[in-house]
């Protein structure tokens, strides 16, 4: 492990550990306990394989590969992954989005697929899979969402609406898949969650009810940011209710989006704008429901901003924003930065200086020491890296 050099003043201290230096792309990361040892493992959706890294020795295991038939001379890529313990047995259930073909927005057979992975007796071996019979083209992101005390949905978000070209055409259809009593048999229903945005890149979940753990969707797209809640079974009406939270004043649209609601602060939304954009922004909550959130630009120098996190990484009682970009900036560098709010605005810290072309990142306490670590996957750099949080230190 390599210790990152701190700058002058009080700086966070991280140790950098590369656990894989030979990935293909690293489209998406997920964190969860795969083998039931009560330790959080790392899961990765790579170009042709779905893999997991075992907490402790970080050994790499292939779960699935080449999930769809060849198109022409190649298999289309995996693009996203979601893992969560939805049945309470202490081990995650895993879903995957594959058949990545963003240029084909009409033919669902040639673009997009949704798979539920079937756990084997030994989780280090190959997993089986069942493919959902229906999906939208350009499947791009997914999350498991808690909608009741013991009820979950698999949310799947496409990049484009059907027939969409240049952001014009049908809106994106965010779907919720409903697991049956035996999910491995593929007896899943589906619900339409939302169909109001054009070009959506990502979404986040925040806890709505501390009592039940129910969650709310924070969705970013061409038209801004909206919140969506599951209200339960309706009588002829959709159980999904939404509110348009941010109508982007610059009409740039939203790529990555993350949100937080809890004891750490009164709430905050952060986003990368526009799609694959150069601006890192935060939206502070408005004083009243009649006002728009306050938009603050933290950085406008990103090149293909593509990874985002929001949490109290430093343990200060305030939220910090972690951002990664995958294209060389004006200095010819890729990397990851952390932004913290201080008395006179926001201060940036460099977490990785040109060592990772960041495709995705997650924030999680991997070793149970109470400090949030950063986990990232690099596209051009072809690496998976853990940045171990060692607290802060004063430097001369």
C-alpha positions in Angstrom: 0.0 0.0 0.0 1.1 3.5 -0.8 0.5 6.4 1.6 -0.8 9.5 -0.1 1.2 12.7 0.5 -0.7 15.3 2.5 -0.7 18.9 1.5 0.0 21.8 3.9 -2.4 22.1 6.8 -4.8 19.5 8.2 -5.4 16.9 5.6 -7.1 13.6 5.3 -4.8 10.6 5.3 -5.4 7.7 3.0 -3.5 4.6 2.0 -3.8 3.5 -1.6 -4.1 -0.2 -2.4 -4.5 -1.6 -5.9 -6.4 -4.9 -5.7 -6.6 -5.4 -9.5 -4.5 -3.9 -12.2 -5.9 -5.8 -15.2 -9.6 -5.0 -15.6 -11.0 -4.2 -19.0 -13.2 -1.1 -18.2 -14.8 -1.3 -14.8 -18.2 0.0 -15.7 -19.8 -0.4 -12.3 -19.0 -1.2 -8.6 -21.2 -2.5 -5.8 -20.4 -3.3 -2.1 -21.9 -6.1 -0.1 -21.3 -9.3 1.8 -21.1 -12.0 -0.9 -20.0 -15.0 1.2 -21.8 -14.4 4.5 -18.7 -13.8 6.6 -20.0 -10.4 7.8 -17.4 -8.5 5.9 -18.1 -6.2 2.9 -16.8 -7.4 -0.4 -16.4 -5.5 -3.7 -18.3 -6.5 -6.8 -17.5 -5.3 -10.3 -19.3 -5.2 -13.6 -16.5 -5.4 -16.1 -16.6 -5.5 -19.9 -17.4 -9.3 -20.3 -17.2 -10.5 -16.7 -19.0 -10.0 -13.4 -16.5 -10.5 -10.6 -16.1 -10.1 -6.8 -13.2 -9.5 -4.6 -13.1 -11.2 -1.2 -12.6 -8.9 1.8 -9.3 -9.6 3.5 -7.1 -11.2 0.8 -9.0 -9.4 -2.0 -8.9 -12.5 -4.2 -10.8 -12.1 -7.4 -13.6 -14.6 -8.4 -15.6 -14.7 -11.6 -19.3 -14.9 -11.1 -20.6 -14.7 -14.7 -19.4 -13.8 -18.1 -20.7 -13.3 -21.7 -24.3 -13.2 -20.5 -25.8 -12.6 -23.9 -25.3 -14.2 -27.4 -22.8 -12.6 -29.7 -23.9 -9.6 -31.8 -21.8 -9.8 -35.0 -18.3 -10.7 -33.9 -18.4 -9.7 -30.3 -20.4 -10.0 -27.1 -21.9 -6.7 -25.9 -20.6 -5.4 -22.6 -21.9 -5.6 -19.1 -22.7 -2.1 -17.8 -24.1 -2.1 -14.3 -24.5 -4.2 -11.1 -26.6 -4.1 -8.0 -26.1 -6.1 -4.8 -28.1 -6.2 -1.6 -29.4 -8.6 1.0 -33.1 -8.6 0.3 -34.1 -11.8 2.0 -32.3 -11.3 5.4 -29.9 -14.2 5.2 -26.8 -12.1 5.5 -25.7 -12.6 1.9 -26.4 -10.3 -1.1 -28.6 -10.9 -4.0 -27.0 -9.7 -7.2 -28.5 -8.3 -10.4 -26.7 -7.2 -13.6 -27.4 -5.0 -16.6 -25.7 -6.1 -19.8 -25.9 -6.0 -23.6 -24.7 -2.4 -23.6 -25.5 -0.8 -26.9 -26.3 2.9 -26.4 -26.6 3.6 -30.1 -29.6 1.3 -30.5 -32.5 2.9 -28.8 -35.4 1.0 -30.5 -34.7 -2.7 -30.6 -34.7 -4.2 -27.1 -33.3 -7.5 -28.5 -30.2 -5.7 -29.7 -29.8 -3.3 -26.8 -30.0 -3.9 -23.0 -30.7 -6.9 -20.8 -31.4 -7.5 -17.1 -30.2 -10.6 -15.3 -30.7 -12.0 -11.8 -27.7 -14.1 -10.7 -28.4 -17.4 -9.1 -26.1 -18.2 -6.1 -24.3 -21.5 -6.2 -23.4 -23.6 -3.1 -19.9 -22.2 -3.2 -20.1 -18.4 -4.0 -16.5 -18.5 -5.3 -17.7 -20.6 -8.3 -19.7 -19.5 -11.3 -23.2 -18.3 -10.6 -26.2 -19.1 -12.7 -28.5 -16.5 -14.2 -32.0 -15.8 -15.2 -32.9 -13.1 -17.8 -35.8 -10.8 -17.4 -38.2 -11.3 -20.3 -38.9 -7.6 -20.8 -36.7 -4.6 -20.6 -36.0 -1.2 -22.2 -33.2 -0.6 -24.6 -30.0 1.0 -23.4 -30.2 -0.4 -19.8 -27.6 1.6 -17.9 -28.0 1.8 -14.1 -29.7 -0.3 -11.4 -30.3 -0.3 -7.6 -32.2 -2.5 -5.2 -34.7 -0.3 -3.4 -36.5 -1.0 -0.1 -40.1 0.0 -0.5 -41.5 -1.7 2.7 -40.4 -3.3 5.9 -39.5 -6.5 4.0 -40.2 -5.6 0.4 -37.8 -4.6 -2.3 -37.8 -3.7 -6.0 -35.0 -3.9 -8.5 -34.9 -0.4 -10.2 -33.5 -0.3 -13.7 -32.7 2.9 -15.6 -32.0 3.2 -19.3 -29.8 5.9 -20.8 -32.3 6.9 -23.5 -36.0 6.5 -24.2 -37.1 4.3 -27.1 -36.2 5.8 -30.4 -34.6 8.7 -28.6 -32.0 10.6 -30.7 -30.0 13.6 -29.3 -32.4 13.8 -26.3 -35.5 14.0 -28.5 -38.2 11.4 -28.7 -39.9 9.2 -26.1 -38.9 9.7 -22.5 -36.8 7.3 -20.4 -38.8 4.6 -18.7 -37.5 3.8 -15.2 -38.8 0.3 -14.4 -39.2 -1.5 -11.1 -38.9 -5.3 -11.2 -40.8 -7.2 -8.5 -39.2 -10.4 -7.3 -41.4 -13.4 -7.1 -41.4 -16.0 -4.3 -38.7 -17.8 -6.1 -36.6 -15.1 -7.9 -34.3 -17.7 -9.4 -37.2 -18.9 -11.5 -37.6 -15.6 -13.2 -41.2 -15.0 -12.2 -40.8 -11.3 -11.8 -43.4 -8.6 -12.4 -42.6 -5.0 -13.4 -43.9 -1.5 -12.7 -43.4 1.8 -14.5 -41.8 4.2 -12.0 -41.3 7.3 -14.1 -41.4 8.4 -17.7 -40.7 12.1 -17.7 -37.0 12.7 -18.3 -35.0 12.5 -21.5 -31.4 11.2 -21.3 -30.8 10.0 -17.7 -27.4 8.9 -16.5 -27.8 7.8 -12.9 -29.9 7.8 -9.8 -29.4 7.5 -6.0 -31.5 6.3 -3.1 -31.9 8.0 0.3 -33.6 6.7 3.4 -37.1 8.2 3.8 -38.3 6.3 6.9 -35.9 5.4 9.7 -38.6 3.1 11.2 -39.1 0.9 8.1 -36.0 1.8 6.1 -38.1 2.8 3.1 -36.2 4.8 0.5 -36.7 7.6 -2.0 -35.3 7.8 -5.5 -33.2 10.9 -6.5 -33.2 10.8 -10.3 -31.0 13.1 -12.5 -31.6 13.7 -16.2 -31.8 16.3 -19.0 -34.6 18.2 -17.3 -33.0 18.4 -13.8 -33.5 16.3 -10.7 -36.6 14.8 -9.2 -37.5 12.8 -6.1 -39.7 9.7 -6.4 -41.4 7.8 -3.6 -43.2 4.5 -3.5 -46.5 5.2 -1.8 -47.9 1.6 -1.7 -50.7 -0.1 -3.6 -53.0 2.4 -5.3 -56.5 2.0 -6.6 -56.1 2.5 -10.3 -53.3 5.0 -9.8 -49.5 4.5 -9.9 -48.0 3.7 -6.5 -45.0 5.9 -7.5 -45.3 9.6 -6.7 -42.7 12.2 -7.7 -41.7 15.8 -7.2 -39.5 17.9 -9.5 -36.8 19.1 -7.1 -34.3 20.9 -9.3 -35.3 22.4 -12.7 -31.8 23.0 -13.9 -31.5 26.8 -14.5 -28.7 26.4 -17.0 -30.5 23.7 -19.0 -27.4 21.6 -18.9 -29.0 18.5 -17.6 -27.6 16.1 -14.9 -25.2 13.2 -15.3 -24.2 11.7 -11.9 -26.3 12.6 -8.9 -26.0 11.7 -5.2 -28.1 12.8 -2.2 -28.0 12.6 1.6 -30.7 13.0 4.2 -29.9 12.2 7.9 -28.3 13.2 11.1 -25.1 14.5 9.4 -26.8 17.5 7.9 -30.2 18.8 6.9 -29.7 17.3 3.4 -27.6 17.9 0.3 -27.7 17.0 -3.4 -24.5 16.9 -5.5 -24.3 16.3 -9.2 -22.0 16.3 -12.2 -23.3 18.5 -15.0 -23.9 18.0 -17.8 -23.9 14.3 -19.0 -20.2 13.3 -18.8 -19.7 16.9 -17.8 -17.1 19.2 -16.5 -18.9 20.8 -13.6 -19.2 19.5 -10.0 -22.1 21.2 -8.2 -24.0 21.0 -5.0 -27.6 22.0 -4.3 -28.3 23.3 -0.8 -31.9 22.8 0.5 -34.2 25.8 0.0 -35.5 27.7 3.0 -39.1 26.9 1.9 -41.0 24.7 -0.5 -41.6 27.8 -2.7 -37.9 28.3 -3.4 -35.4 26.6 -5.7 -32.4 24.9 -4.1 -29.2 27.0 -4.1 -26.8 25.8 -6.9 -23.0 26.1 -6.1 -20.3 25.1 -8.6 -17.4 23.4 -6.8 -15.3 22.6 -9.8 -15.6 23.3 -13.6 -12.4 21.7 -14.7 -13.4 18.0 -14.9 -13.1 16.1 -18.1 -15.8 13.4 -18.3 -16.8 13.5 -14.7 -18.2 10.0 -14.2 -18.0 9.0 -10.5 -19.5 10.6 -7.4 -20.0 10.0 -3.7 -21.5 12.0 -0.8 -20.8 11.1 2.9 -19.1 12.3 6.1 -15.8 10.8 4.9 -13.7 12.9 7.3 -15.8 12.3 10.4 -16.4 16.0 11.0 -20.2 15.9 11.2 -20.4 17.5 7.8 -20.8 16.0 4.3 -17.9 15.8 1.8 -18.2 15.3 -1.9 -16.0 12.8 -3.6 -15.6 13.1 -7.4 -13.7 11.2 -10.1 -13.2 11.9 -13.7 -11.9 9.6 -16.5 -10.6 12.0 -19.2 -7.3 13.9 -18.9 -8.1 17.5 -17.7 -6.2 20.7 -18.9 -3.2 19.5 -16.9 -3.3 16.1 -18.7 -4.4 14.3 -15.5 -7.2 12.0 -14.4 -8.0 11.3 -10.8 -10.2 11.8 -7.7 -10.8 14.8 -5.5 -12.6 15.3 -2.2 -14.4 18.6 -1.4 -15.3 19.7 2.1 -17.3 22.7 3.2 -15.3 25.2 5.3 -16.0 28.6 6.8 -15.3 30.5 3.5 -16.7 28.1 1.0 -15.4 24.7 -0.2 -11.9 23.3 0.0 -10.5 20.6 -2.3 -8.2 17.7 -1.4 -6.5 15.5 -4.0 -7.2 11.8 -3.3 -5.6 10.4 -6.5 -3.4 12.4 -8.8 -3.3 10.8 -12.3 -3.4 7.2 -10.9 -7.0 6.3 -11.9 -9.2 7.3 -14.8 -12.3 7.0 -12.6 -15.3 5.2 -14.1 -17.1 4.6 -10.8 -16.6 4.9 -7.1 -18.3 3.8 -3.9 -18.0 4.9 -0.2 -18.0 2.3 2.4 -16.3 1.2 5.7 -14.6 -2.0 4.5 -12.6 -2.8 7.6 -15.1 -1.8 10.3 -13.0 0.9 11.9 -15.7 3.5 11.7 -14.1 5.4 8.9 -15.4 5.6 5.4 -13.1 4.2 2.7 -13.2 5.1 -1.0 -13.3 2.3 -3.6 -12.8 3.1 -7.3 -12.5 1.5 -10.7 -10.5 3.0 -13.5 -11.3 2.8 -17.2 -8.2 3.7 -19.1 -6.0 2.8 -16.1 -7.6 -0.6 -15.9 -7.5 -0.8 -12.1 -9.6 -1.3 -9.0 -8.3 0.7 -6.0 -9.1 0.9 -2.3 -8.2 4.2 -0.6 -8.1 3.2 3.1 -9.2 6.1 5.4 -6.6 6.6 8.1 -8.1 9.8 9.6 -6.4 13.1 9.4 -3.0 14.5 10.2 -1.3 17.9 10.6 1.6 18.5 8.2 4.4 21.1 8.5 
